[in-house]
Amino acid sequence: MFHKYCMTQAFTSRWIFFHVLADPRLVPMSIPCSEGNRSRQRSSCTAQINDGGAAAAREPSEEERAIHALHREACEAKQQMYLDPSSGFNVLTEYAHLQRGKCCGSACRHCPYGQVNVKDPAMKKRFNSLFYI
């Protein structure tokens, strides 16, 4: 696979590993919320964060808080969907995605799989600080 004068496979995999660790835009989602609370852990996927540091540091709007609250309540009630108050569309919950077992590639808002099957990078999810609450 590799030419004898090129990088070895072990070196290449180590380089990729350290590159991912050094990239501040990649955040592992398998970190628990707190040391004492191990019940709510995220999947082992990684999420790419938008570079706009100001957007990530701002306070969430009332609309974002309402959507977050509706999603949390729907997941606690084990519902497949909830009604988005701003658009009026039915939105799949994280619970519904976990029941499916894989990413569907539709750039769903609450995809727990990191939207790995989404073809168009412009459709991928932007950073939402409420995700980590």
Order of alpha helices (4+ residues) and beta strands (2+ residues): alpha-beta-beta-alpha-alpha-beta-beta-alpha
